[in-house]
Amino acid sequence: MIKINELLYARMIRMLVDGATSRNVAMETGLHVVTAQSYLRALHKEKATHIIAWVKNTRGVDTTPVFKLGVGEDKPRSKMTRAEIAKRYRYRRLLRKRMERTIEQT
């Protein structure tokens, strides 16, 4: 007799053959996202999976790893240079000033 847990593990492993995030695993298996993250971290700690990519959040920061089954080198997170950080800061400051002017005019 096949139990539900065995089917969930089988689906997770099938997904990891091509690469998957914890959110993808959670949606496919019905597990909670935190549980999926825990399983994927455990597999990564035991070197059964490796990180092939990173998903950026809305601020452009690498936050969500994409895991793939098998041994391999983890892809490092991308880092912004000091010049890129300064450029983004100047742009956001410019937007704030424009917004303040718009509010003052109304």
MODELLER restraints for C-alpha pairs under 7 A, 6 or more apart:
rsr = mdl.restraints
at = mdl.atoms
rsr.add(forms.Gaussian(group=physical.xy_distance, feature=features.Distance(at['CA:8:A'], at['CA:29:A']), mean=5.54, stdev=0.5))
rsr.add(forms.Gaussian(group=physical.xy_distance, feature=features.Distance(at['CA:11:A'], at['CA:29:A']), mean=6.73, stdev=0.5))
rsr.add(forms.Gaussian(group=physical.xy_distance, feature=features.Distance(at['CA:12:A'], at['CA:25:A']), mean=6.05, stdev=0.5))
rsr.add(forms.Gaussian(group=physical.xy_distance, feature=features.Distance(at['CA:16:A'], at['CA:67:A']), mean=6.49, stdev=0.5))
rsr.add(forms.Gaussian(group=physical.xy_distance, feature=features.Distance(at['CA:16:A'], at['CA:68:A']), mean=4.87, stdev=0.5))
rsr.add(forms.Gaussian(group=physical.xy_distance, feature=features.Distance(at['CA:16:A'], at['CA:69:A']), mean=5.06, stdev=0.5))
rsr.add(forms.Gaussian(group=physical.xy_distance, feature=features.Distance(at['CA:17:A'], at['CA:68:A']), mean=5.89, stdev=0.5))
rsr.add(forms.Gaussian(group=physical.xy_distance, feature=features.Distance(at['CA:17:A'], at['CA:69:A']), mean=5.24, stdev=0.5))
rsr.add(forms.Gaussian(group=physical.xy_distance, feature=features.Distance(at['CA:18:A'], at['CA:68:A']), mean=6.28, stdev=0.5))
rsr.add(forms.Gaussian(group=physical.xy_distance, feature=features.Distance(at['CA:19:A'], at['CA:66:A']), mean=6.04, stdev=0.5))
rsr.add(forms.Gaussian(group=physical.xy_distance, feature=features.Distance(at['CA:19:A'], at['CA:67:A']), mean=5.23, stdev=0.5))
rsr.add(forms.Gaussian(group=physical.xy_distance, feature=features.Distance(at['CA:19:A'], at['CA:68:A']), mean=4.27, stdev=0.5))
rsr.add(forms.Gaussian(group=physical.xy_distance, feature=features.Distance(at['CA:20:A'], at['CA:66:A']), mean=5.22, stdev=0.5))
rsr.add(forms.Gaussian(group=physical.xy_distance, feature=features.Distance(at['CA:20:A'], at['CA:67:A']), mean=5.43, stdev=0.5))
rsr.add(forms.Gaussian(group=physical.xy_distance, feature=features.Distance(at['CA:20:A'], at['CA:68:A']), mean=6.67, stdev=0.5))
rsr.add(forms.Gaussian(group=physical.xy_distance, feature=features.Distance(at['CA:21:A'], at['CA:64:A']), mean=6.94, stdev=0.5))
rsr.add(forms.Gaussian(group=physical.xy_distance, feature=features.Distance(at['CA:21:A'], at['CA:65:A']), mean=6.19, stdev=0.5))
rsr.add(forms.Gaussian(group=physical.xy_distance, feature=features.Distance(at['CA:21:A'], at['CA:66:A']), mean=4.69, stdev=0.5))
rsr.add(forms.Gaussian(group=physical.xy_distance, feature=features.Distance(at['CA:21:A'], at['CA:67:A']), mean=6.18, stdev=0.5))
rsr.add(forms.Gaussian(group=physical.xy_distance, feature=features.Distance(at['CA:22:A'], at['CA:33:A']), mean=6.18, stdev=0.5))
rsr.add(forms.Gaussian(group=physical.xy_distance, feature=features.Distance(at['CA:22:A'], at['CA:36:A']), mean=5.32, stdev=0.5))
rsr.add(forms.Gaussian(group=physical.xy_distance, feature=features.Distance(at['CA:22:A'], at['CA:37:A']), mean=5.19, stdev=0.5))
rsr.add(forms.Gaussian(group=physical.xy_distance, feature=features.Distance(at['CA:23:A'], at['CA:33:A']), mean=5.79, stdev=0.5))
rsr.add(forms.Gaussian(group=physical.xy_distance, feature=features.Distance(at['CA:25:A'], at['CA:36:A']), mean=6.34, stdev=0.5))
rsr.add(forms.Gaussian(group=physical.xy_distance, feature=features.Distance(at['CA:26:A'], at['CA:32:A']), mean=5.71, stdev=0.5))
rsr.add(forms.Gaussian(group=physical.xy_distance, feature=features.Distance(at['CA:26:A'], at['CA:33:A']), mean=5.20, stdev=0.5))
rsr.add(forms.Gaussian(group=physical.xy_distance, feature=features.Distance(at['CA:26:A'], at['CA:36:A']), mean=5.79, stdev=0.5))
rsr.add(forms.Gaussian(group=physical.xy_distance, feature=features.Distance(at['CA:43:A'], at['CA:49:A']), mean=5.83, stdev=0.5))
rsr.add(forms.Gaussian(group=physical.xy_distance, feature=features.Distance(at['CA:44:A'], at['CA:50:A']), mean=6.04, stdev=0.5))
rsr.add(forms.Gaussian(group=physical.xy_distance, feature=features.Distance(at['CA:47:A'], at['CA:71:A']), mean=6.35, stdev=0.5))
rsr.add(forms.Gaussian(group=physical.xy_distance, feature=features.Distance(at['CA:48:A'], at['CA:69:A']), mean=6.19, stdev=0.5))
rsr.add(forms.Gaussian(group=physical.xy_distance, feature=features.Distance(at['CA:48:A'], at['CA:70:A']), mean=5.40, stdev=0.5))
rsr.add(forms.Gaussian(group=physical.xy_distance, feature=features.Distance(at['CA:48:A'], at['CA:71:A']), mean=6.15, stdev=0.5))
rsr.add(forms.Gaussian(group=physical.xy_distance, feature=features.Distance(at['CA:49:A'], at['CA:67:A']), mean=6.15, stdev=0.5))
rsr.add(forms.Gaussian(group=physical.xy_distance, feature=features.Distance(at['CA:49:A'], at['CA:68:A']), mean=5.37, stdev=0.5))
rsr.add(forms.Gaussian(group=physical.xy_distance, feature=features.Distance(at['CA:49:A'], at['CA:69:A']), mean=4.38, stdev=0.5))
rsr.add(forms.Gaussian(group=physical.xy_distance, feature=features.Distance(at['CA:49:A'], at['CA:70:A']), mean=4.96, stdev=0.5))
rsr.add(forms.Gaussian(group=physical.xy_distance, feature=features.Distance(at['CA:49:A'], at['CA:71:A']), mean=6.05, stdev=0.5))
rsr.add(forms.Gaussian(group=physical.xy_distance, feature=features.Distance(at['CA:50:A'], at['CA:67:A']), mean=5.53, stdev=0.5))
rsr.add(forms.Gaussian(group=physical.xy_distance, feature=features.Distance(at['CA:50:A'], at['CA:68:A']), mean=5.54, stdev=0.5))
rsr.add(forms.Gaussian(group=physical.xy_distance, feature=features.Distance(at['CA:50:A'], at['CA:69:A']), mean=6.64, stdev=0.5))
rsr.add(forms.Gaussian(group=physical.xy_distance, feature=features.Distance(at['CA:50:A'], at['CA:70:A']), mean=6.64, stdev=0.5))
rsr.add(forms.Gaussian(group=physical.xy_distance, feature=features.Distance(at['CA:50:A'], at['CA:71:A']), mean=6.26, stdev=0.5))
rsr.add(forms.Gaussian(group=physical.xy_distance, feature=features.Distance(at['CA:50:A'], at['CA:72:A']), mean=5.71, stdev=0.5))
rsr.add(forms.Gaussian(group=physical.xy_distance, feature=features.Distance(at['CA:50:A'], at['CA:73:A']), mean=6.45, stdev=0.5))
rsr.add(forms.Gaussian(group=physical.xy_distance, feature=features.Distance(at['CA:50:A'], at['CA:74:A']), mean=5.40, stdev=0.5))
rsr.add(forms.Gaussian(group=physical.xy_distance, feature=features.Distance(at['CA:51:A'], at['CA:65:A']), mean=6.10, stdev=0.5))
rsr.add(forms.Gaussian(group=physical.xy_distance, feature=features.Distance(at['CA:51:A'], at['CA:66:A']), mean=5.56, stdev=0.5))
rsr.add(forms.Gaussian(group=physical.xy_distance, feature=features.Distance(at['CA:51:A'], at['CA:67:A']), mean=4.60, stdev=0.5))
rsr.add(forms.Gaussian(group=physical.xy_distance, feature=features.Distance(at['CA:51:A'], at['CA:68:A']), mean=6.29, stdev=0.5))
rsr.add(forms.Gaussian(group=physical.xy_distance, feature=features.Distance(at['CA:51:A'], at['CA:74:A']), mean=4.59, stdev=0.5))
rsr.add(forms.Gaussian(group=physical.xy_distance, feature=features.Distance(at['CA:51:A'], at['CA:75:A']), mean=5.71, stdev=0.5))
rsr.add(forms.Gaussian(group=physical.xy_distance, feature=features.Distance(at['CA:52:A'], at['CA:66:A']), mean=5.80, stdev=0.5))
rsr.add(forms.Gaussian(group=physical.xy_distance, feature=features.Distance(at['CA:52:A'], at['CA:67:A']), mean=6.02, stdev=0.5))
rsr.add(forms.Gaussian(group=physical.xy_distance, feature=features.Distance(at['CA:52:A'], at['CA:68:A']), mean=6.42, stdev=0.5))
rsr.add(forms.Gaussian(group=physical.xy_distance, feature=features.Distance(at['CA:52:A'], at['CA:74:A']), mean=6.21, stdev=0.5))
rsr.add(forms.Gaussian(group=physical.xy_distance, feature=features.Distance(at['CA:52:A'], at['CA:75:A']), mean=5.52, stdev=0.5))
rsr.add(forms.Gaussian(group=physical.xy_distance, feature=features.Distance(at['CA:53:A'], at['CA:65:A']), mean=6.08, stdev=0.5))
rsr.add(forms.Gaussian(group=physical.xy_distance, feature=features.Distance(at['CA:53:A'], at['CA:66:A']), mean=5.14, stdev=0.5))
rsr.add(forms.Gaussian(group=physical.xy_distance, feature=features.Distance(at['CA:53:A'], at['CA:75:A']), mean=6.04, stdev=0.5))
rsr.add(forms.Gaussian(group=physical.xy_distance, feature=features.Distance(at['CA:54:A'], at['CA:62:A']), mean=5.51, stdev=0.5))
rsr.add(forms.Gaussian(group=physical.xy_distance, feature=features.Distance(at['CA:54:A'], at['CA:63:A']), mean=6.61, stdev=0.5))
rsr.add(forms.Gaussian(group=physical.xy_distance, feature=features.Distance(at['CA:54:A'], at['CA:64:A']), mean=5.53, stdev=0.5))
rsr.add(forms.Gaussian(group=physical.xy_distance, feature=features.Distance(at['CA:54:A'], at['CA:65:A']), mean=4.59, stdev=0.5))
rsr.add(forms.Gaussian(group=physical.xy_distance, feature=features.Distance(at['CA:54:A'], at['CA:66:A']), mean=5.76, stdev=0.5))
rsr.add(forms.Gaussian(group=physical.xy_distance, feature=features.Distance(at['CA:54:A'], at['CA:77:A']), mean=6.88, stdev=0.5))
rsr.add(forms.Gaussian(group=physical.xy_distance, feature=features.Distance(at['CA:55:A'], at['CA:62:A']), mean=5.63, stdev=0.5))
rsr.add(forms.Gaussian(group=physical.xy_distance, feature=features.Distance(at['CA:55:A'], at['CA:63:A']), mean=6.13, stdev=0.5))
rsr.add(forms.Gaussian(group=physical.xy_distance, feature=features.Distance(at['CA:55:A'], at['CA:64:A']), mean=5.00, stdev=0.5))
rsr.add(forms.Gaussian(group=physical.xy_distance, feature=features.Distance(at['CA:55:A'], at['CA:65:A']), mean=6.33, stdev=0.5))
rsr.add(forms.Gaussian(group=physical.xy_distance, feature=features.Distance(at['CA:56:A'], at['CA:62:A']), mean=4.34, stdev=0.5))
rsr.add(forms.Gaussian(group=physical.xy_distance, feature=features.Distance(at['CA:56:A'], at['CA:63:A']), mean=5.82, stdev=0.5))
rsr.add(forms.Gaussian(group=physical.xy_distance, feature=features.Distance(at['CA:56:A'], at['CA:64:A']), mean=6.92, stdev=0.5))
rsr.add(forms.Gaussian(group=physical.xy_distance, feature=features.Distance(at['CA:57:A'], at['CA:63:A']), mean=6.35, stdev=0.5))
rsr.add(forms.Gaussian(group=physical.xy_distance, feature=features.Distance(at['CA:62:A'], at['CA:77:A']), mean=6.07, stdev=0.5))
rsr.add(forms.Gaussian(group=physical.xy_distance, feature=features.Distance(at['CA:62:A'], at['CA:78:A']), mean=6.78, stdev=0.5))
